[in-house]
Amino acid sequence: MIELINVTKSYNGTNKAVDQLNLTVPNGEIFGFLGPNGAGKTTTIKMVTGIIRPDQGEITINGKNIATQPLEAKQQFGYVPDSPDQFLRLKGLEYINFMADMYQVPKDVRGQRILELASRFEMTSALGDPIQSYSHGMRQKIMIMGVLVHNPKVWILDEPLTGLDPKASFTLKEMMREHADSGRTVFFSTHVLEVAEKLCDRVAIINKGKILFCGTFKEMQQHFQSDHSLESLFLELTKHE
Ligand SMILES: Nc1ncnc2c1ncn2[C@@H]1O[C@H](COP(=O)(O)OP(=O)(O)OP(=O)(O)O)[C@@H](O)[C@H]1O
């Protein structure tokens, strides 16, 4: 579970990238975080993951406060950033082992997990190659594998489907569903509204740092008395903002 209470952040002291945000992402849900470019999604995700600090407000992950209990909070989640261009000099397997070391995954457990993840993402034969030599989608897959190797309870994914081929995208969506159905939490941002409509149990739409709507797609249709798609409702909701 992720909880944000009155979270505010401005980068230059004037414009608020995130403005008095309140959000609860319960266990057992795939939660989609949607919004136009510059809406405040990545800023929110960076605050939740402890990369940047809010000016005001409280953030907890499974009850652990990211500001006052950073280690405990960070043990709760795995975070896939929006850019997969990291650890480029490491080989795929070196990077995953590095992540497993960081999270103290026992050697006997990690071997099986790496095999399973590599097989599901069709990366087995690439594990010995440097990440530098990977395509964008392969880099995205190795980042996801590194994050999942410690089996985090809460998944936080910033635009995770960008650059993935249809098979990898299908696999990741399937894994997100399995994770939520096992009673744990998946929080992800996306611009692909067709995916969000099909995959998410609930969505929040943010613009200019403020939540415009939070709920299920059905609730959204009821709220706007419309049977339109999520895409149409999103465009309607954000057009005057
Ligand atoms: N490091 C920074 N310094 C100054 N302003 C920033 C910085 N990062 C983000 N911003 C500003 O904060 C606002 C929110 O940006 P953010 O990256 O959170 O949006 P986003 O919803 O993730 O957008 P996108 O969909 O384009 O990735 C924007 O106005 C952006 O210009």
The ligand as a Gaussian input file, in Angstrom:
#p B3LYP/6-31G(d) Opt

LIG

0 1
 N       14.487000      18.743000     -12.358000
 C       13.544000      19.652000     -12.637000
 N       13.796000      20.973000     -12.537000
 C       12.824000      21.897000     -12.781000
 N       11.570000      21.588000     -13.150000
 C       11.269000      20.278000     -13.287000
 C       12.229000      19.244000     -13.048000
 N       11.625000      18.047000     -13.248000
 C       10.357000      18.313000     -13.616000
 N       10.140000      19.645000     -13.643000
 C        8.866000      20.316000     -13.966000
 O        7.859000      19.776000     -13.128000
 C        6.649000      19.589000     -13.843000
 C        6.219000      18.129000     -13.750000
 O        7.164000      17.313000     -14.450000
 P        7.131000      15.730000     -14.410000
 O        8.404000      15.242000     -15.029000
 O        6.817000      15.292000     -13.039000
 O        5.890000      15.437000     -15.357000
 P        5.352000      14.063000     -15.992000
 O        3.891000      14.015000     -15.694000
 O        6.167000      12.912000     -15.524000
 O        5.568000      14.332000     -17.539000
 P        5.866000      13.332000     -18.776000
 O        4.575000      12.641000     -19.076000
 O        6.230000      14.300000     -19.856000
 O        6.978000      12.416000     -18.385000
 C        6.913000      20.078000     -15.277000
 O        6.455000      21.411000     -15.372000
 C        8.427000      20.021000     -15.398000
 O        8.892000      21.020000     -16.274000

